[in-house]
């Protein structure tokens, strides 16, 4: 294959299909590799930039650890549901005020309507959750405890895997539903209906509202966002360490791998990437055809 296989060089080869040429179908000339392009449009990553982005993954893993820690405290009777409810309410109000403060003037045009809608949504959720707490408390009575714990672990893992880390506001439906399903399973193993209500309210705060505030911080206050991610990771390790030192060690290793080791591997392996483009690729239309759509 190549120009040497054709004896008649007097006829130039043309890259066309609509006319007969004295060349084999698989013939190419020496200009074929002149159009070879390597690593065109490849994005070069900086290590600390990737580490900052990986911090969102680490803090979400720590949020799951914090939620499990709170559930362990409630199961052991070390944390009352009243204390958890009041703490969740105060954190929700502070977070909402901060979220509104970080909202730009363009986004606050319908501020009154948004606040009323948020208040209505919160009231409906809390009312239904409080009313159905006795039902949710007995929801898994016929299921063994080991099965409940296994389902909760799988659902929390599904939450972490399917979480939209690039745009977490609002959280993805699959990740949020998986987290709430795990919360219902765990809350059904608590002593009373008020414990179940407090645990589900905390789950809404951790898995639904917190990512929205964190995304707003990442957009408008990146310095505070990075500090907050570090604080959440430290809080997750310390909280889990108060219940299970071995679990805290595993969490610290997981966070170190996700935040420090994986970005290092990404940056190191990026230099070995070899992506080639050339005339063998499919044709691309670069002309602006938007005027045909009107």
HELIX and SHEET records of a PDB file:
HELIX    1   1 UNK A    3  UNK A    5  5                                   3    
HELIX    2   2 UNK A   33  UNK A   35  5                                   3    
HELIX    3   3 UNK A   47  UNK A   75  1                                  29    
HELIX    4   4 UNK A   81  UNK A  101  1                                  21    
HELIX    5   5 UNK A  111  UNK A  137  1                                  27    
HELIX    6   6 UNK A  145  UNK A  162  1                                  18    
HELIX    7   7 UNK A  173  UNK A  187  1                                  15    
HELIX    8   8 UNK A  193  UNK A  204  1                                  12    
HELIX    9   9 UNK A  205  UNK A  209  3                                   5    
HELIX   10  10 UNK A  210  UNK A  220  1                                  11    
HELIX   11  11 UNK A  222  UNK A  241  1                                  20    
HELIX   12  12 UNK A  245  UNK A  256  1                                  12    
HELIX   13  13 UNK A  257  UNK A  261  3                                   5    
HELIX   14  14 UNK A  262  UNK A  270  1                                   9    
HELIX   15  15 UNK A  290  UNK A  293  5                                   4    
SHEET    1   A 2 UNK A  37  UNK A  38  0                                        
SHEET    2   A 2 UNK A 276  UNK A 277 -1                                        
END                                                                             
